[in-house]
Every structure is written in C-alpha cells, then in structure tokens.
C-alpha cells in the first residue's frame, strides 16, 4: 500500500479545498403568485413558467397523495 513521500502542508491542503464551498442558491419571485422559485424552472406553487401554465398542480398533488396512502 502506497504512502505519501512527504506530508502536505496546511496551505496546499487548504488550496485544494478552496472549491469545496457551497454556492448560494439564487431564487426569483414568481410573476403570478409571488412565491420564491428557482431560476429557469417552473414555480412549485402555481406551476407557471415565463407567464405560461406548464404544470398541472392539482393533478400532481393527487398523484403524490395517492403514493403516500399506499405506502
């Protein structure tokens, strides 16, 4: 089993970890309902994207409740 020839310094270790930080999630407000929503995705509350209805929320709620009842 291989072992490192020399110990890595604290600086080189921390430089390697500099890209491990979490990025802040950017949100926007929905044009229709005003709820916070992720950019470039349909609103989870009302199902609109760029002013158009793209997701049927009532149908999705029925489907998710049906899954929880059987489980």
Secondary structure as UniProt FT lines:
FT   HELIX           10..16
FT   HELIX           17..19
FT   STRAND          27..29
FT   TURN            31..33
FT   STRAND          36..38
FT   TURN            39..40
FT   TURN            44..46
FT   STRAND          48..49
FT   TURN            50..51
FT   STRAND          52..53
FT   HELIX           57..70
//
